[in-house]
Amino acid sequence: MLEKRRIAIFGAGYIGLVTGACFAKLGHDVVVRDIQKDRVELLQNGGVPIHEDGLGGLMAENADRLTFTLDAEEAVRDADVVYVCVDTPSTPSGDADLSRIWQVVDALREARHLAAVVVKSTVPVGTGARVRAAMDRAGLQHVGYASNPEFTAEGQAVRDFLQPDRVVIGTDDDPQTAKLVGQLHEGMDGPIVEMDVPSAEMVKLAANALLATKISFTNEIATVCEATGADVERVVHAVGLDHRLGPHYMKAGVGWGGSCFPKDSRALRAMASNSGYSFQMLSSVIEVNDLQPRRAVQRLKDELGGTLRDRTITLLGISFKPGTDDVREAPSTILASRILAEGAAVRCWDPLARPLDTAPWSSSTRCATPLEAMTGADAVVIVTDWPELRDVAWEQAAAAMARPLIFDGRNLLEPHRMGSLGFTYMSVGRRTVRGA
């Protein structure tokens, strides 16, 4: 039988809100604390500040067990467990910025009633030891500490939390805290894997680095396919049938983005460098990804006579992946910036991405529909593989464009069909098809 706990969550972002809503669904009382006043007020009034499939409904269904506050003391007052879900953005050096972690730790100095502090934020290996030492100095030696990294993918985070591949719990010779954190997850369908804190911290970084490596490797293969006439889609399909490799994350395109892969890859590389090791393979993975949107711009230039000046280029998709409104480190940002720098105008469409008033989007035109965005354009770039793009009236779009040219940065569409509609159709790792 579930032992109901009161959980205080610091951070009302993608991880904190999903974690809070899911723990509430599992029967716990949850209070979420954030420092952004507008965000907390929105949450207190029943709003949801981010788009995540199923999250709004889950929060509404469990509203009686979910509260939100700006006050750290209020959040911790009756809590059994504190979950740290604040962001750890990259510094200019690539290291993780842990300042928000330390702000939470400072807020817990008088919380001697706690049973445990659990860090879910992605942190460098060794962070747990430093947090443990800070807790000990504050007189919290009796409060347990655990690392419980998150492995949720944006767009399906609720499902990933409630039906995880694994729940990793890291403690250092503290079976009581490990048991407590495991009990918080009762009702979920997934195995619990216990280990030491440094290993738990490394698991998250290693998993994201490996996934990023598979994508960058596939993009390297795609470049070779373009040079040799092979079809990367056929190649990776056959490669993915090998049970040792699998098809997941072997998708050619304009690169990965979001809040995890770029930040975590840089953080792992920086952590290795700080330890005196040059992580050359990971550096190459990052470099390949950085080049992908730039290669797309160069291919457009080559197709349009060597220049984009005075052209109009449409970007279909702004968010870094479908199913989310998150634009952090999205390839669209590099694409729009480079296209604008080449002297072209940028139009864009996305069904979810939040309105942006910063560069490069402040210099771009946001349109309500894909067809509106494409009308009069000299080229279209598919940046995010939104499923609805498959159902666009492409024949109508070809007639509405100044030049029917598509660069499909996600290999979303079928080349020969697009050629039959009159498009010059370019993609990643496949031959260019030219319409009549």
N, C-alpha and C positions, 0 to 999 in steps of 0.2 A: 504493500500500500504506500502511495506517495506521501512523503513527509513534506507538508507545505512549508515553504520558506519565504522570507521577505528578502528580495534581491534589490539592491541599489545599483543602477547602471549609470556610469559616467560616459556621456557622449550620445547624442541623438542623431547620429548620422546613419549611413546605410547599415553598418554593423550593429550599432547600439539599438536602433529601432527594431530591426529584425530579431535580434537577441531578446529584447524586452517583450515583444509581442509573442514570440514563441514560448518563452518561459511562462508568460501569463496563460497561454493556451494549455501548457502542461499543468497548470493549477497553482502556480506560485503568485504571490503578490509582488508587483514590480513597480518601482519608482525610477523614472529616468530623469537624470539631471543634465542640463546643457547650459552653456554660457551665453547662447544667442537668444536674446529676449524675444524677438519676433518669432523665432522657431518654436520656443516654448509656449508662447501665447497661442500660436496656431494649433499646436498639439493639444493644449488644454481646451480648445474650442472644437475639437473633433476633427481637425484637419490633418493632412499628411504631407509633409514638406518634400518628399521624394516620391518618385514612381518606382514601385517594386511590385511585381505581380503578386496579388493575393494579400499584400501587407495591409492595405486599408480595411479590407473586410475582416482580417484577423484582429486588428486593433479594435474595430467596432464591436466584434463579438465578445471581446475580453476586456471591454472598457472598465468593468467593475474591479478589475485586478491591475489596472494600469493607471498610474498618475505621473505627472510631469512637473518639474520644478526647476527654478534657477538657483535655488538655495542648497549648497552642498551639505550643510549641517542638517537641514530637513531631510535630505535624501538618505543620509547615513543613520539618522537618529534611531530608527527601529529596525535597521537592516541586520540580517544574519550574515549576508555575503555581499561584497562589493565586486562588481564586474567593471573592469577598465576597458572601454571601447572607444577611446579617443583616437584621433588620427595621428599618424607619425609621418608627416610629409618629408620629402627629400630636402636636404640642405644643398647649397651650391656645390659642395664637395661630393654629393651623392650619399652621404651618411643620413641615417634617419634622425629627424628632429624629435627628440624625446621630451621637449619642454612641457607638453600637455600631460604626459605621464607623470612628471614630477609635480605638476600642479595638483593632480589627484592625490598623489602620495602625501603632499603637504596638507591637504584637506582632511586626511585621515589620522592625523597625529593624536587626536583625543578620542578616537573611536575604539576604545579598549574592549567594547562589548562584542566586536565582530568575531565571527568564527573563521572567516577566510577572506582574503583579497585575491581575486583572479584576474589575470591580464589576458584579454582576448586580442588586444591591439597587436599588430605585427611589429616585432622589435628585434634588434640585433641580439645574437647569442651573447649572454652575459648580463643582459638587462635584469633578468630575474634575480641574480645574485646581488646586484646593486640595490634593487628595490627591497629585497629581504634585509640587507644591511641597514637601509634607511628606516625600515619598520622597526628593526631591533633597537636602533638608536633612539627612536621615539617611544620606547617602552612597550612595543607591540610584539614582543617575542612569542607570546602565546597565541597570536593570530596566525593561522595557516596561510601559506602562499602557494599559488598554483599558476601554471601557464596552460591556457586552454585555447589554442589558436583557432581561428575561423577558417573554414574552407568553402565558404558559400560563394557562388557565382552570381553576379548581378543579373537580374532578370529571372532568376530561379532560386533566389536566396532563401525564401521561406521553405520551399521544398527541400533544399539542400540541408537546412538546419534540422528539419523534422525527420528527414530520411537520409541521414549522412552516410557517406562511405565509411567514415570512422570518426570517433570523438577522441581526440588526443588530450590526455591529462598529464601534465608534467609537474611532479613534486620531487623534493629532495628528501628521501627517507621520511616521508610523512604520510603513512597509509590512511590516517584519519581524514586528512584534507582531501586526498585522492578519492576516498569513499564518499565524502560529502559532495564533491563536484560531480561524481558519477551519479549520485542519487538525484541531483538537480535535473538530470537528463532522463530520468525514468519516464517511460511513455514514448520515447523516440525509438525508431527502428534503425539501429546501427551499432556496430561493435565499439566498445571502449578500449582504447589502447593506452596503457599507463607506461610512463618513462620518467627519466630525470628532466629537470627544467631546461638545461641547455639543449638537450635533444629535441624536446618539444618546440623550443624556439626555432631550431634549425629546420624542423619538418616543414613549416610553413614556407620559409624562404626557399628550401630545396624544391618543394613541389611546384611553386610558381616559376622558378628558374627552369625547371625541366619542361613545363608546359610552354614557356616562352621559347625554349630551345627547339621544340618540335615545330613551332610555327616558323621560326626563322630558318630552320633547316629546310622546311618545305618551300619557303620563298627562294632559297638558294637553288634548290632543284628546279623551281619554276623558271628562274633566270637561265639556267642551262637548257631547259626545255625550249625556251624562246629562241636560243641560239642554234639549236639542233633540229627544230621542227617536231619535237616530241610534244605530247599533250599531258600537262601536269595532272589534270583531273584523272586521266586513265592510269597514269603512273601511280599516284598516291592511293587510288582505289585498290589496285593490285597489291601494293606494298602493305596497305592496312589490313588485308586479309590474313597476313601472317600473324598468328596468335601471339607471337613474341613482341609484336610492335603495336598492332591495333590501329584503327583509323582516327582516333580522337586527336584533335588539334593538328591534324595534317591538312591544313586548308591554306592554299596560297591566297595572297591578298595584299592590301596596302599597309598591313602591319597591325600590331596589337597596341592597345592603349588602356585607358582606365586608371583606376586608383591603385591597382595591385601590381601588375606585371612590370610597368616601368619603374615604379618606386622600389619594389622589392628586389628587382634585378640589380639596380644601382646600389641598393643598400648591401646586398650580399657581396657585390664586387668591392665596394668600399670597405666592408668588414674584413674581407680577405686581404686587401691591400694594407689595412691597418695592422694586420697580423703578420705582414711581411711576405705575403703570397700574392703573385700576379695571376688572377683568374682569367687566363687568356681566352678560353673558350666562351665564357660568359661575356667578355668584352666584345667578341665577334658577334655573339647573339644580339647584343644591344646595337652594334653598328649596323648589322643587316637590317634590323627593324627601322632604325633611323633613316636608312636609305630608301625604304620602300615608297613612301609618298613622294620623295624627290625624284625617284625614277619615273613615277607616274607623270609628274609635271614635265620631265624631259621628253617622254614619249609623246605627250600632247604637243609640245613645241615642235618636235620632229615632224609630226603629222600635219601641223598647221603652218608649214613653211619656215620653221626655225624661230618663230616669235609668237608670243601671246599678246603683244601690245595691241590695244584697242579691240581685243576680242571679248566676248562674254562667255564665261564658263559657269556651268551649273553643277553644284555639288548636291547629290541626292543622299542625304544622311549627314547628321552632325554628331550625334552621340557615338560613343566609341564602339557600341554594339547594339543590336536590336533588343527591345524589351526593357530599355532603361533610358532615363533622361540625363544620364551622366555624361559630361563632355570632358572630364579630366583626362588630359594627355591623349585626346582623341586624334587619330590621323587627320581628321578633317581640319584641325587647327593649322597643322603644317601645310596642308594642301592649300587652304585659303590664303595663308600668309605668303606662300611662294607665288601663287597665281597673281595676287595683288601686286607683289613686288615686280612681277614681269610686265606690269602695265595693263592687266586685264581687269574687267569687272567680274564680280562674283555674285551669283545668285545661289540660294540654297533652300532646301526643304528638309524638314524632319518632323515626324508626328509627335514627338515627345520632348525633345531637347528644350531646356528652359531658354527663354529669351536672354540674349547676351548683349551687353552694351560695352564690351571691351574689345580691343583689337584681337583678331582681324574681323570679328563679326560686326563691329560698329561701322565698318566700311563695306559691308556686304548687304545684299537685299534678301530678306527672308520672305518666302512665298508660301501661300496657303496650300497649294497642291503641287505635285510633281509636274503636271502639264503646264501650269502657270510658270513654274521655274524654268522650264525648258523652252518656252516660246521665245523665239528670236535668238536662242543661244548658238554659239559656234561649236560647242562641245559639252558633253555631259559626263560627269564622273560619278559612278556609283560607289559611295564611300562606306555606307552601312547597309548590310544586307537585310533591310526591312522586307518581310514577306510580301507586303502589299505592292512592292515594286514589280513583282512578277505579273500583276494584274493591270498594270498601267496600259492605257490605249496607245501602244508604241507606234502603231501605224499613223495615228493622229499626231503623235509627238514628232515623228520624222517629217511630216508635212509642215509642222509649226516651227521647226528649228531653222536657223539660218544655214546650218550645215549639219546633216544627220551623222554626227560622230559621237560614239560612246566609248569611254574607257571604263570597263566594268572591273572595278577594284576589288570585287568580292566573287567574281565568276558566278554571278547569280543567274544570268540569263543564258539561253541556248544560242551559240554563235550563228549557226546556219539559219535559224529562224530570224534573227536580227538582220542578217545579211539579206534575206528574202524580202524584208520590209524596207530595204533601201539604205540601211545603216552601214557605215564603216564601223566595225565592231572590234575593239581591242580589249584584251583581257590579260590576266596574269598567268604566264606559263602556257598559253595556247596561241595558235596561229591567228593572225588578224584576218577577219573576213570582210570583204568589201562588197557592198551592195551594188546593184546595177545603177 
